[in-house]
Amino acid sequence: MGVSGLKLVAVLGGASLLLGLLACYKAGSEPQRGGDDVPKVVVYDEEGYFLKAWNTTIEMPHGMFALNTLNASSIWITDVGTGENGHTVKQYSPSGELLQVIGTPGKAGSGTNPLQFDQPAEIFVEETGDIYIVDGDGGMNNRLLKVTPDLKTLWLHGEEGSAITQFRIPHSVTVDSVGRVWVADRANQRIQVFDKITGEWLGSWSSCFTQDGPYSVRLTPDGKYVIVLHLNIGTISILAAPPIGLIGDCVVVDTIQLANKVKPHLMDINKQTGAIYVAEIGAQQVQRYVPLN
């Protein structure tokens, strides 16, 4: 499926009306402006057929997360725009109704009460409502935050640098089934892992990323593999997920080499099928990779 200026991708699943839907970003000719007539979010079915589109107060979407619970589903989008609606995280209904804005629209900052952001890169939301945000797609912040549903900060790591718990462009975040938070520390060319309850640093991987830093990180539904995107070398890495309680060294199980200048940016994985959806900003398209049994 071809789209202009594609940045992000999220898979909606776990609810009968939303099963297998794919939502992705379609920018206008001037993506910094929220008033573009071109829809910012377009929705496709699992096979890539267009379903619907919507536009709202988004300037430049970057990260997207689809939350599905027994009671409701919602889409969370980070907005890295620098205009009056940027520097925020927004929650929407699947139809595009704005439900919540986190941050101070149009104002970059580092505050925690109230929360402020500077180009927040990506978000992960648990069914409990707890929120993990990597804030720093090139702005003043380089931090990982965990906040409650009522936006109280539980813990954060927020210094720029290359030491343990420091970041240089934290670009992607996900949480696995055993309570570990995985962060793609892009410019440091490593992944850092934290305990989701305490925020304690559990370990990091760097030996697998000597050619290019990780841009996006996800785990397969069975928890066996960590999937990582490398934008500059156009590669998808499949890494062995470590057992509970250990991080150890990263082990490359396989790689998928994409075409030249495709530039895989962010991804999501369908929890039911294991299919990987990759948003490619060079090719301006989404590709789906289906596991072979």
C-alpha positions as CSV (number, residue, x, y, z in Angstrom):
1,M,0.0,0.0,0.0
2,G,1.6,3.3,-1.0
3,V,1.2,6.4,1.1
4,S,3.0,9.8,1.0
5,G,5.4,10.6,3.8
6,L,4.6,7.5,5.8
7,K,6.0,7.6,9.3
8,L,4.2,5.1,11.6
9,V,2.1,2.0,11.7
10,A,-0.1,0.3,14.3
11,V,-2.2,-2.9,14.2
12,L,-5.6,-2.9,15.8
13,G,-6.6,-6.3,17.1
14,G,-8.4,-8.1,19.9
15,A,-11.8,-6.6,19.3
16,S,-14.2,-8.0,16.8
17,L,-14.9,-4.8,15.0
18,L,-11.2,-3.9,14.8
19,L,-9.6,-7.2,14.2
20,G,-6.8,-6.9,11.7
21,L,-7.1,-3.3,10.9
22,L,-4.0,-1.3,10.0
23,A,-3.7,2.4,10.7
24,C,-1.0,4.5,9.3
25,Y,0.1,8.1,8.7
26,K,-0.4,9.9,5.4
27,A,1.1,13.3,5.3
28,G,0.1,16.2,3.2
29,S,2.6,18.3,1.1
30,E,3.3,20.4,4.3
31,P,3.1,17.8,7.1
32,Q,3.9,20.3,9.8
33,R,0.5,21.9,9.4
34,G,-2.5,20.3,11.1
35,G,-5.0,21.9,8.7
36,D,-4.0,19.9,5.6
37,D,-6.9,18.5,3.6
38,V,-5.1,15.2,3.2
39,P,-6.1,12.8,6.0
40,K,-3.4,12.2,8.6
41,V,-4.6,8.7,9.4
42,V,-5.7,6.1,6.9
43,V,-7.1,2.7,7.8
44,Y,-6.7,-0.5,5.8
45,D,-7.8,-4.0,6.3
46,E,-5.3,-6.8,6.9
47,E,-4.9,-7.4,3.2
48,G,-4.2,-3.8,2.4
49,Y,-7.6,-2.6,1.1
50,F,-8.6,0.9,2.1
51,L,-11.4,1.2,4.7
52,K,-11.5,4.8,5.8
53,A,-9.5,7.9,6.7
54,W,-9.6,10.7,9.2
55,N,-8.0,14.0,9.9
56,T,-7.8,15.9,13.1
57,T,-5.5,18.1,15.2
58,I,-2.3,16.3,14.3
59,E,0.6,18.2,12.9
60,M,3.3,15.6,12.3
61,P,2.4,12.1,13.6
62,H,5.4,10.0,14.5
63,G,4.6,7.0,16.8
64,M,1.3,5.1,17.0
65,F,0.0,2.5,19.4
66,A,-3.3,0.7,19.3
67,L,-4.8,-0.3,22.6
68,N,-7.5,-3.0,22.8
69,T,-9.3,-4.0,25.9
70,L,-12.5,-5.9,26.6
71,N,-14.4,-2.6,26.9
72,A,-12.9,-0.3,24.3
73,S,-10.2,0.3,21.8
74,S,-8.2,3.5,21.2
75,I,-5.3,4.8,19.1
76,W,-2.5,6.8,20.7
77,I,-0.3,9.0,18.5
78,T,2.8,11.1,19.3
79,D,2.9,14.4,17.5
80,V,6.4,15.8,16.8
81,G,5.1,18.9,15.1
82,T,6.5,22.3,16.2
83,G,3.3,24.3,15.6
84,E,0.3,25.0,17.8
85,N,-0.7,21.3,18.2
86,G,2.7,19.7,18.4
87,H,4.9,18.3,21.2
88,T,2.0,16.2,22.4
89,V,0.6,12.7,22.8
90,K,-3.0,12.3,21.6
91,Q,-5.5,9.5,22.3
92,Y,-8.3,8.9,19.7
93,S,-11.2,6.6,19.2
94,P,-10.8,4.3,16.2
95,S,-13.1,6.6,14.3
96,G,-10.8,9.6,14.9
97,E,-12.6,11.3,17.9
98,L,-10.0,13.1,20.0
99,L,-10.3,11.7,23.6
100,Q,-7.2,13.2,25.4
101,V,-4.2,15.4,24.8
102,I,-1.1,14.9,27.0
103,G,1.5,17.6,27.1
104,T,1.2,21.4,26.4
105,P,0.2,21.8,22.7
106,G,2.6,24.0,20.8
107,K,5.1,24.3,23.7
108,A,8.2,22.1,24.1
109,G,9.3,21.4,27.6
110,S,10.6,18.9,30.1
111,G,8.2,19.3,32.9
112,T,6.5,16.3,34.7
113,N,3.7,18.2,36.5
114,P,2.1,18.9,34.2
115,L,3.7,16.7,31.6
116,Q,5.6,18.4,28.8
117,F,7.4,16.9,25.8
118,D,9.7,17.9,23.0
119,Q,9.0,15.7,19.9
120,P,7.9,12.5,21.7
121,A,8.9,9.6,19.5
122,E,6.7,6.6,20.5
123,I,4.3,5.3,23.2
124,F,3.2,2.0,24.7
125,V,0.0,1.7,26.8
126,E,-0.8,-1.3,29.0
127,E,-4.3,-2.6,29.5
128,T,-4.0,-1.3,33.1
129,G,-3.7,2.2,31.6
130,D,-0.1,2.7,32.5
131,I,1.8,4.6,29.8
132,Y,5.4,4.4,28.6
133,I,6.7,7.3,26.5
134,V,10.1,7.8,24.8
135,D,10.5,11.5,24.5
136,G,13.2,12.8,22.2
137,D,13.1,12.5,18.5
138,G,15.8,15.1,18.2
139,G,14.5,17.6,20.6
140,M,15.8,18.8,24.0
141,N,14.7,15.6,25.8
142,N,16.2,12.2,25.8
143,R,14.1,10.3,28.3
144,L,11.9,7.3,29.1
145,L,8.8,7.9,31.3
146,K,6.2,5.6,32.9
147,V,3.1,7.4,34.0
148,T,-0.2,6.4,35.5
149,P,-3.6,6.8,33.7
150,D,-4.1,10.0,35.6
151,L,-0.6,11.2,34.3
152,K,1.4,10.9,37.5
153,T,5.0,10.0,36.9
154,L,5.9,6.6,38.4
155,W,9.6,6.7,37.2
156,L,11.7,8.1,34.5
157,H,15.2,8.0,33.1
158,G,16.0,11.3,31.5
159,E,19.6,12.2,30.9
160,E,21.3,12.6,27.6
161,G,24.5,10.5,27.2
162,S,25.8,7.1,26.6
163,A,26.1,5.7,30.1
164,I,23.6,3.2,31.6
165,T,20.0,4.6,31.7
166,Q,21.1,7.6,29.5
167,F,19.8,8.0,25.9
168,R,20.6,9.7,22.7
169,I,17.3,9.8,20.6
170,P,15.2,7.1,22.3
171,H,13.1,6.2,19.3
172,S,10.9,3.2,20.1
173,V,9.5,1.5,23.2
174,T,7.6,-1.8,23.9
175,V,6.8,-4.0,26.9
176,D,7.1,-7.8,26.8
177,S,4.9,-10.3,28.6
178,V,7.3,-10.8,31.5
179,G,7.5,-7.1,32.5
180,R,10.5,-5.8,30.7
181,V,10.6,-2.5,28.9
182,W,12.6,-2.4,25.6
183,V,13.9,0.9,24.3
184,A,15.5,1.5,20.9
185,D,18.3,3.9,21.9
186,R,18.9,5.0,18.4
187,A,21.9,7.3,18.3
188,N,23.7,5.1,20.9
189,Q,23.2,2.1,18.6
190,R,21.8,-0.1,21.4
191,I,18.7,-1.4,23.0
192,Q,18.3,-0.8,26.7
193,V,16.0,-3.0,28.9
194,F,14.3,-2.0,32.2
195,D,12.0,-3.5,34.8
196,K,8.5,-2.1,34.2
197,I,7.6,-2.0,37.9
198,T,10.7,-0.3,39.3
199,G,12.4,1.2,36.3
200,E,15.6,-0.7,37.2
201,W,18.1,-1.1,34.4
202,L,18.3,-4.8,33.4
203,G,20.8,-4.7,30.6
204,S,21.6,-3.6,27.1
205,W,22.5,-4.9,23.7
206,S,24.9,-3.2,21.3
207,S,26.9,-5.8,19.5
208,C,24.1,-6.5,17.0
209,F,23.9,-2.8,16.0
210,T,27.4,-1.9,14.9
211,Q,26.3,-1.0,11.4
212,D,23.2,1.0,12.3
213,G,21.2,1.8,15.4
214,P,17.8,0.4,16.1
215,Y,14.9,2.5,14.9
216,S,12.0,0.3,16.1
217,V,11.7,-2.7,18.5
218,R,8.9,-5.2,19.0
219,L,8.5,-8.8,20.2
220,T,6.8,-11.6,18.5
221,P,3.5,-12.8,20.1
222,D,5.2,-16.0,21.4
223,G,7.9,-14.0,23.0
224,K,10.7,-15.9,21.3
225,Y,12.1,-13.2,19.1
226,V,12.9,-9.5,19.3
227,I,12.3,-7.7,15.9
228,V,14.4,-4.6,15.2
229,L,14.4,-2.2,12.2
230,H,17.5,-0.5,10.9
231,L,16.6,2.4,8.7
232,N,20.0,3.4,7.2
233,I,21.0,-0.1,6.1
234,G,17.4,-1.2,5.2
235,T,17.4,-4.3,7.4
236,I,15.0,-6.2,9.7
237,S,16.9,-8.1,12.4
238,I,15.4,-11.1,14.1
239,L,17.0,-11.6,17.5
240,A,16.6,-14.3,20.1
241,A,14.6,-13.0,23.1
242,P,16.4,-13.7,26.4
243,P,14.8,-15.8,29.1
244,I,13.1,-14.4,32.2
245,G,15.6,-12.7,34.5
246,L,18.4,-12.5,32.0
247,I,19.4,-10.1,29.2
248,G,22.8,-11.4,28.2
249,D,24.2,-10.7,24.8
250,C,22.1,-10.2,21.7
251,V,22.0,-13.2,19.2
252,V,21.0,-12.6,15.6
253,V,18.8,-15.5,14.4
254,D,18.1,-14.1,11.0
255,T,17.9,-10.9,8.9
256,I,15.7,-9.6,6.1
257,Q,17.5,-7.3,3.7
258,L,15.2,-4.8,2.1
259,A,15.6,-3.0,-1.2
260,N,17.9,0.0,-1.5
261,K,16.6,3.2,0.0
262,V,13.5,1.6,1.4
263,K,14.3,3.0,4.9
264,P,12.2,1.0,7.4
265,H,11.2,3.5,10.1
266,L,8.6,2.0,12.6
267,M,6.6,-1.2,12.8
268,D,3.9,-3.2,14.6
269,I,3.1,-6.9,14.9
270,N,-0.3,-8.5,14.8
271,K,-0.7,-10.3,18.0
272,Q,-3.1,-12.9,16.5
273,T,-1.2,-13.8,13.3
274,G,2.4,-12.7,14.0
275,A,2.4,-10.7,10.8
276,I,4.9,-7.8,10.9
277,Y,3.8,-4.5,9.3
278,V,6.7,-2.2,8.4
279,A,6.3,1.5,7.6
280,E,9.0,2.6,5.1
281,I,9.7,6.3,4.7
282,G,12.0,5.8,1.7
283,A,9.6,3.7,-0.4
284,Q,6.6,5.5,1.1
285,Q,4.7,2.2,1.7
286,V,3.8,-0.4,4.2
287,Q,5.0,-4.0,3.8
288,R,3.6,-7.0,5.5
289,Y,5.8,-10.0,6.5
290,V,4.0,-13.2,7.4
291,P,5.7,-15.9,9.5
292,L,6.2,-19.2,7.8
293,N,5.2,-22.2,9.8
